[in-house]
Amino acid sequence: MFQHFAANTTGRDFVVGDIHGCFRKLEVELAVLGFDSACDRLFSVGDLVDRGPDSELALEWLNKPWFHAVRGNHEQMAIDAVAGNMDAGCYIQNGGAWFLSRTAPERKAFADAFNALPIAIEVETPTGLVGIVHADCPFESWPRLEAALAGGCAQLVAEACAWSRERITSKDCSGVTGVAMVFVGHTPVKQPTSLGNVHYIDTGAVFGKALTILQFN
């Protein structure tokens, strides 16, 4: 549930907001940045699929050795749909029609890949440790999150990481200790927004807005 990456000593590290099937747009933005797949890395705050035009490309992207994503609530909905724990009508309202139209083996392949995604990623950078979760870090410290994801309440903690809007709803600027910065998505914002050292970068690409990609430093 928790994945650590050593510092990138040969290239650059980027983080991208919620993609929601907009992989063609992502390709364009990476080209503008001069992204070099031989040495650069791209980290994702999750929600790779649903609502957008190219959700079926998610597996192709997850197989790229330089692309690393955490599990978002939309990946979790796909997992739950295969397990029989997701109402089809609700999932369709949330953009899951593309998924439910796939064959059973195809759905399972997506669900298995999504289930293998970590809930949290941390990356060593020259300016300190960078954390990535989909919706929020539900603790005041990053080490506590790591410990909780390894403990007996991991499932409840994972749900909070994928779904919580408590910090942004309450405009809590207290931040997260034990980490230089945390990148999250989930809640669409007009522009990248910071609450303490927690940075919200879902800028609504699937709704025709910008797809935010930031370099860590």
C-alpha positions, 0 to 999 in steps of 0.5 A: 500500500506504500511505495518508496522511490529513491531520488532521480539522479539522471532526469526530472520528476513530474507529478500530474493531476487527475487524468480521467481518460485524457491520455491524449492531452497528457501526451501533448503536455509531456511533449511541450515539457520535453519529457524524456522517458529515458531519464524522466519520471511521471507520478500520478495522483490517481483517477486515471480513468472514467469520464474521459475519452481514452480510459482504455489506455490506462493499462498501457500507461501503467506498463510504462516503466517511468509512469507511477500512480497511486490508486484513486477512488475511480480505480477503487470503483472499478475494483469494487465493480468486479468484486460485485460491491459497486452499484452499476447505475452509480458507477455509470453516473460517475463515468464507468460505462466504458468499464462495464461495457468491457468483457469480464476478462478485460474488466478483471485485467483492469481491476487487477492492475488497479488493485496493485497500485499503492495508496501512497507514494513517497519520492526522495528529491533534492528539496526533501521527501515528496508524498503523493496520495489521491485525495488527502493524507488523513494524518498530521504526519507522513510517517503516521500514514505509512505506519497506518497503511501497514497496520490493522486499520489499513483499509479504513485509512486507504478509503480516507486517502482515496475519498476524503475532502475534509482538509480542503472543505475546512481550509485546513492549512496545518499541513503534514509533517515529516514530508516536504510536500504532499500532492493530491487530486480528487477535488477539482480546483480552478488552479493549483491550490496549496493548504500548508504543504498539501498541494491540490492539482486536479484542475479539471482536465476532463471538463475541458480545463488544464491538465496540471503537470508540475516538476517537483522542484 
